[in-house]
Amino acid sequence: MRCRRLFRYGLPAGVFPGGFEGGYPKATVALIIINAVVYIITSFNNMFMSIGDYWVEVGSYIPISLVEDPSNIYRILTSMFLHGDILHIFFNMYFLYIFGKSVENTLGHLRFLILYFASGIFATIFHTAFSYIQGATALMVPALGASGAISGVLAAYLMFYPGTSLSACWFFFIFPVCFTVRASYWLLFWFATQVIYGYARLGAAVAFFAHAGGFVAGIALLPLLISRERLEMLRFWRSYGSLFNVVFREVTIAGLGRITKLILVVLIASLVAGSAIIASDVRQLDIYVVNVSGRAVGITDLDDYVVFAIVNGGLEIQTITNTYTRILINRLAGLDLLMNKSAVGKTISLVGVNTYSKLPIGGLIVNVPTYIESLTLTYDSSGVLREAYGTINTVVVSIKDTTYRFENNITYVFKINIESSYSSSKLITSTAISSFTVSTIALLVALFKDKDLAVIS
């Protein structure tokens, strides 16, 4: 019975000599309970199916909010306990329990909590820095969930127990398909998807680099958190199950496999390189929130907000869902009116101008006929449009693949004004430097410390 207690949680977690703590994963269970209670409170008004908008507004992590008001730093912590919907929290808590209990019994309760929260903090740092790659407007997107913190726990499990196996079942139609795979392969595959999807700019609603950042932070932090005495004791209890083994068995700890280590190192190195490029490339990053009002005559009224950014002197416009707002903004951008270096600090008026707005389609630049009936534009000291109002007429362009055709005319009577603006270059640069430092440390740990950290190879 004693031996069964020792291996109850997949680790010798029952009784340790010398006052070692172990057994029931108190911190893991406490985190699950707290997250569950918070989800119940924040999703009550939505029948527990998804989080309420109010809680997203006051508690989620929005990178740009730190530029707006540094006191919003509290969001880094609160966002770790908010989840978007019931599936989001279910899978997060499932993985936290599956991997967290073993990692906690390896580190101890307090050190496990330090790993968890530190990984969550660094996840937000990576998310902020790499928003530059996913598009500057990603800085405006709320991020929430415990995924970044749990990613650090997954990384710790990879380094401690690369030799263990995981069993899983999947349904193929109505037939269950079960398989067993080494933990290191599954965790490495998951980490690779986060890095690849992040660089491919897939799924803007998912903070892939936050997951990758939490994972990398988990690896980097382990040498600081692990107790050498505790690690040796864990190896002893895990490796020796009987008196015969104590007397005759020799233990060899090999760490990560050669291929596993190679892939892990390449993935971490890609984050080192990415953060270095970001830190060195960001010279200017100004984000503008613009209100567009008015009407497309005879078609629809306009009342939208558009986000665009000036990145190192170039203009980036977020995806605009409203078709008629998108057409208007594209025509102004194609006329070089959203940013005009020759009109710095000026107000200019255009009346009765026949011109062409440049519209990129595939590898082509299409000249779209545009008539400016009257237009007044005011620019700031950087040459960015602060306000515009007037009437223009243009042509709707129907695009299919790389082909296009002009269709009906459309007239806009509109007003545009900037509601708010944020200078974010310092935020991106500082978080990129932090990401570079943590990634570099993680790279060295993966290269040279895997054998020192492994309990089971």
C-alpha positions in Angstrom: 0.0 0.0 0.0 2.8 2.4 0.8 4.3 1.9 -2.7 0.9 2.6 -4.3 0.7 5.8 -2.4 4.1 6.9 -3.6 3.1 6.5 -7.3 -0.5 7.6 -7.0 0.1 10.7 -9.1 2.6 9.3 -11.5 5.4 10.4 -9.2 6.8 9.4 -5.8 4.5 12.0 -4.2 3.4 10.3 -1.0 5.9 10.4 1.8 9.4 11.8 1.6 12.1 11.7 4.2 13.4 14.9 5.8 10.0 16.7 5.7 9.6 16.8 1.9 6.1 18.0 0.9 4.3 15.9 -1.6 1.1 14.0 -2.3 -2.1 16.0 -2.9 -1.4 18.7 -5.6 -2.9 21.5 -3.5 -1.8 24.5 -5.6 -3.0 22.8 -8.9 -6.4 22.0 -7.4 -6.7 25.5 -5.8 -6.0 27.2 -9.2 -8.6 25.0 -10.9 -11.2 25.9 -8.2 -10.4 29.7 -8.4 -10.6 29.7 -12.2 -13.9 27.8 -12.1 -15.4 30.2 -9.6 -14.3 33.2 -11.6 -15.8 31.7 -14.7 -19.1 31.0 -13.0 -19.2 34.7 -11.8 -18.2 36.2 -15.2 -20.4 34.0 -17.3 -23.5 34.0 -15.1 -25.4 36.5 -17.4 -24.7 34.3 -20.4 -26.0 31.1 -18.9 -22.4 30.0 -18.2 -21.7 29.5 -21.9 -19.4 32.5 -22.4 -17.9 35.4 -20.6 -19.8 38.7 -20.3 -18.6 41.7 -22.2 -18.2 43.7 -19.1 -15.6 41.4 -17.7 -13.7 41.4 -21.0 -13.7 45.1 -20.9 -12.4 45.5 -17.3 -10.2 42.4 -16.9 -8.7 41.2 -20.2 -5.2 42.1 -21.2 -5.1 44.7 -24.0 -1.5 45.6 -24.8 -2.3 49.1 -26.0 -4.0 49.8 -22.6 -0.6 50.0 -21.0 0.3 52.9 -23.3 -3.1 54.6 -22.5 -2.7 54.1 -18.7 0.2 52.3 -17.0 -2.2 51.4 -14.1 -3.8 48.9 -16.4 -0.9 46.6 -15.6 -3.2 44.8 -13.3 -4.8 43.2 -16.4 -1.8 41.0 -16.8 -2.9 39.1 -13.6 -6.7 39.3 -14.0 -6.6 38.1 -17.6 -5.1 34.8 -16.3 -8.4 34.0 -14.6 -10.8 34.9 -17.4 -11.9 32.5 -20.1 -13.9 33.1 -23.2 -16.3 30.2 -23.1 -17.0 26.9 -21.4 -14.8 24.9 -23.8 -11.9 27.4 -23.2 -11.9 26.9 -19.5 -12.6 23.1 -19.7 -9.6 22.3 -21.8 -7.3 24.7 -19.9 -8.3 23.2 -16.6 -8.0 19.7 -18.0 -4.4 20.2 -19.1 -3.6 22.0 -15.9 -4.7 19.0 -13.9 -3.1 16.4 -16.1 0.3 18.0 -16.2 0.2 20.4 -13.2 -0.1 17.7 -10.5 3.2 16.1 -11.6 5.0 19.3 -12.0 3.8 20.6 -8.6 5.0 17.4 -6.9 8.4 17.9 -8.5 8.8 21.6 -7.6 6.8 21.8 -4.5 3.7 24.0 -3.9 5.3 27.4 -3.7 7.8 27.0 -6.5 5.0 25.6 -8.7 2.9 28.7 -8.2 5.9 30.9 -9.0 6.4 29.0 -12.2 2.7 29.3 -13.1 2.4 33.0 -12.6 5.8 33.9 -14.0 5.0 32.0 -17.1 1.7 33.8 -17.4 3.4 37.2 -17.1 6.0 36.3 -19.7 3.3 35.0 -22.0 1.7 38.5 -22.0 5.2 40.0 -22.7 5.7 37.7 -25.7 2.1 38.4 -26.9 2.8 42.1 -26.8 6.2 42.0 -28.6 5.1 39.6 -31.3 1.9 41.5 -32.0 4.2 43.5 -34.2 4.5 40.5 -36.5 0.8 39.6 -36.4 -0.1 43.2 -37.3 0.1 46.3 -35.2 -3.7 46.4 -34.8 -3.3 43.1 -32.8 -2.3 45.4 -29.9 -5.9 46.4 -29.7 -7.3 42.8 -29.3 -8.2 41.7 -25.8 -6.4 38.5 -24.6 -7.6 36.3 -21.8 -7.2 32.9 -20.4 -4.7 30.8 -18.3 -3.2 29.2 -21.5 0.1 31.2 -21.2 0.6 30.1 -17.5 -0.3 26.5 -18.3 2.1 26.5 -21.2 4.9 27.0 -18.7 3.6 24.0 -16.8 3.7 21.9 -20.0 7.3 23.0 -20.7 8.3 22.0 -17.2 6.7 18.6 -17.7 8.6 18.2 -21.0 11.9 18.9 -19.2 11.2 16.7 -16.2 9.5 13.8 -17.8 10.4 13.4 -21.5 10.4 9.6 -21.2 6.8 9.2 -20.0 3.9 8.2 -22.2 0.5 9.8 -22.7 -2.6 7.8 -23.8 -5.4 9.6 -25.6 -8.7 8.6 -27.4 -10.3 10.3 -30.3 -13.6 9.5 -32.0 -13.5 8.6 -35.7 -17.2 9.1 -36.5 -18.7 7.0 -33.7 -15.7 4.7 -33.2 -13.1 5.5 -30.5 -9.5 5.5 -31.6 -7.0 5.3 -28.8 -3.2 5.7 -29.0 -0.2 6.1 -26.8 2.6 8.6 -27.5 5.7 9.8 -25.7 4.9 13.0 -23.7 7.9 14.7 -25.3 6.6 14.2 -28.8 3.1 15.4 -28.0 4.3 18.5 -26.1 6.9 19.3 -28.8 4.2 19.0 -31.5 1.9 21.4 -29.6 4.7 23.9 -29.1 5.7 23.7 -32.8 2.1 24.5 -33.8 2.0 27.6 -31.6 5.2 29.0 -33.2 4.3 28.1 -36.8 0.8 29.4 -36.6 2.1 32.6 -34.9 4.6 33.3 -37.6 2.1 32.4 -40.3 -0.3 35.0 -38.8 -3.1 32.4 -38.6 -6.1 32.8 -36.3 -5.8 36.4 -35.1 -8.3 35.5 -32.3 -5.8 33.1 -30.8 -2.7 34.4 -28.9 -0.3 31.8 -30.3 2.8 33.8 -29.2 1.5 34.0 -25.7 1.3 30.2 -25.6 4.8 30.0 -27.1 6.1 32.6 -24.7 4.7 30.9 -21.6 6.3 27.6 -22.8 9.7 29.2 -23.3 9.5 31.0 -19.9 8.7 27.7 -18.3 12.0 26.2 -19.6 14.0 29.3 -18.7 12.7 29.4 -15.1 13.3 25.8 -14.2 17.0 26.0 -13.2 16.1 28.8 -10.8 13.1 27.0 -9.3 14.2 23.4 -9.0 15.6 22.1 -5.7 18.6 19.9 -6.4 18.0 17.9 -3.2 14.4 17.4 -4.1 15.2 16.4 -7.7 17.7 13.8 -6.5 15.2 12.4 -4.0 12.6 12.2 -6.8 15.0 10.3 -9.0 15.7 7.9 -6.2 12.1 7.1 -5.4 11.1 6.9 -9.1 13.9 4.6 -10.1 14.1 2.2 -7.2 10.9 0.3 -6.4 12.3 -2.5 -4.3 15.2 -3.5 -2.1 16.7 -5.6 -5.0 16.8 -2.5 -7.3 18.3 -0.4 -4.5 21.1 -2.8 -4.2 21.7 -3.7 -7.9 20.2 -1.1 -10.2 22.2 1.7 -11.8 20.3 4.8 -12.9 21.1 6.7 -16.1 19.4 10.0 -16.8 19.7 10.9 -20.5 17.5 14.0 -20.7 15.8 14.9 -24.0 16.2 12.6 -27.0 18.5 13.9 -29.8 15.8 14.6 -32.3 13.5 16.1 -29.6 16.2 18.4 -28.5 17.1 19.5 -32.0 13.5 20.4 -32.9 13.0 22.2 -29.5 16.2 24.2 -30.0 15.3 25.2 -33.5 11.9 26.4 -32.4 13.3 28.4 -29.4 16.0 29.8 -31.7 13.3 31.1 -34.1 11.8 33.0 -31.1 15.2 34.4 -30.3 15.7 35.6 -33.9 12.1 36.9 -34.1 12.4 39.0 -30.9 15.8 40.3 -32.0 14.4 41.4 -35.3 11.5 43.1 -33.7 13.6 44.9 -31.1 15.9 46.2 -33.9 13.2 47.0 -36.5 10.7 49.1 -34.6 11.5 52.8 -35.1 7.9 54.1 -35.3 4.6 52.5 -34.3 1.7 54.8 -33.9 -1.9 53.4 -33.7 -5.0 55.5 -34.5 -8.6 54.8 -33.8 -10.8 56.6 -36.3 -14.5 57.2 -36.3 -16.2 57.1 -39.7 -19.7 58.6 -40.0 -22.0 59.7 -42.7 -23.6 57.8 -45.5 -23.2 56.0 -48.8 -26.0 57.9 -50.6 -29.0 55.8 -51.3 -27.4 52.7 -49.8 -26.6 52.8 -46.1 -25.6 55.0 -43.2 -22.0 54.8 -41.9 -21.1 54.7 -38.2 -17.9 52.6 -37.7 -14.6 52.6 -36.0 -11.4 51.8 -38.0 -7.9 51.2 -36.7 -4.9 52.0 -38.7 -1.2 52.2 -37.8 1.9 54.0 -39.0 4.7 51.5 -38.9 8.2 52.8 -39.7 6.6 55.4 -42.0 4.2 53.0 -43.7 0.5 52.7 -43.4 -1.3 49.6 -42.1 -5.1 49.3 -42.0 -6.9 46.7 -40.1 -9.4 44.4 -41.7 -12.7 46.4 -42.1 -15.8 44.3 -42.0 -18.3 46.8 -43.3 -18.1 46.8 -47.1 -18.9 50.5 -47.7 -16.7 51.7 -44.9 -13.9 49.6 -46.4 -14.4 51.1 -49.9 -14.3 54.7 -48.5 -11.1 54.1 -46.5 -9.4 52.2 -49.4 -10.1 55.2 -51.7 -8.7 57.7 -49.3 -5.6 55.5 -48.7 -5.2 55.0 -52.4 -5.2 58.8 -52.9 -2.5 59.1 -50.2 -4.8 61.2 -48.0 -4.7 59.2 -44.8 -1.0 60.2 -44.5 0.4 63.1 -46.4 3.9 64.3 -45.5 3.5 67.4 -47.7 0.6 68.6 -45.6 2.2 68.5 -42.2 0.2 70.7 -39.8 -2.0 72.1 -42.6 -5.7 72.2 -43.5 -6.3 71.7 -47.2 -9.4 71.9 -49.3 -10.1 70.0 -52.6 -13.0 70.9 -54.9 -14.0 69.4 -58.2 -11.0 67.1 -58.6 -11.1 64.2 -61.0 -8.5 61.7 -60.0 -7.6 58.0 -59.6 -7.3 56.0 -56.4 -4.7 53.3 -56.4 -6.0 49.9 -55.3 -3.7 46.9 -55.0 -5.1 43.7 -56.4 -2.8 40.7 -56.3 0.4 42.0 -57.8 -1.3 44.8 -59.7 -2.1 48.4 -58.9 -5.5 49.3 -60.3 -6.4 53.0 -60.9 -10.0 53.4 -59.7 -11.8 56.6 -61.0 -12.7 58.9 -58.1 -14.3 62.3 -58.2 -13.8 64.7 -55.2 -16.8 67.0 -55.2 -15.5 68.8 -52.1 -13.2 67.6 -49.3 -11.6 69.4 -46.4 -8.7 67.6 -44.6 -6.7 68.6 -41.5 -3.3 67.0 -40.8 -1.2 66.8 -37.6 2.5 67.5 -37.1 3.4 64.0 -38.4 1.3 64.4 -41.6 -1.4 62.0 -40.4 -5.0 62.9 -41.2 -6.8 64.1 -38.0 -10.1 65.1 -39.5 -11.8 65.1 -42.9 -15.3 65.8 -44.2 -16.9 66.2 -47.6 -18.4 64.4 -50.6 -16.7 62.1 -53.1 -17.9 59.8 -55.9 -16.1 56.6 -56.8 -16.6 53.2 -58.5 -17.2 49.9 -56.8 -14.6 47.3 -57.8 -15.7 43.6 -58.0 -12.7 41.4 -57.4 -12.4 37.7 -58.0 -9.0 36.1 -57.5 -6.7 38.3 -59.5 -9.3 39.6 -61.9 -11.6 42.6 -61.4 -14.2 44.8 -63.0 -15.8 48.2 -62.4 -19.4 48.2 -61.4 -21.8 50.9 -60.1 -20.9 54.3 -58.9 -21.2 55.2 -55.2 -21.4 58.6 -53.6 -20.2 59.3 -50.0 -21.1 62.2 -47.8 -18.9 61.6 -44.7 -16.9 62.8 -41.8 -13.7 61.2 -40.4 -12.0 62.1 -37.2 -9.4 60.4 -35.0 -10.8 59.5 -31.6 -7.5 58.4 -30.0 -3.9 57.6 -30.8 -1.1 55.7 -29.2 2.6 55.7 -29.6 3.6 52.1 -29.0 7.2 51.8 -30.2 8.7 51.8 -26.7 6.3 49.2 -25.5 7.1 46.8 -28.4 10.8 47.4 -28.2 11.0 46.8 -24.4 8.9 43.6 -24.5 10.9 42.3 -27.5 14.1 42.8 -25.5 12.6 40.9 -22.6 11.4 38.1 -25.0 14.9 37.9 -26.5 16.5 37.5 -23.0 14.0 34.8 -21.8 14.3 32.9 -25.2 18.0 33.0 -25.0 18.1 31.6 -21.5 15.6 28.9 -22.5 17.8 28.0 -25.5 20.8 27.5 -23.2 18.7 25.4 -20.7 17.4 23.2 -23.5 21.0 22.7 -24.9 22.9 22.1 -21.7 20.6 21.5 -18.8 18.1 18.9 -20.0 20.0 16.0 -18.3 20.2 18.0 -15.0 16.4 18.6 -15.0 15.1 15.2 -16.1 13.5 12.9 -13.6 12.5 10.2 -16.2 14.2 10.0 -19.6 
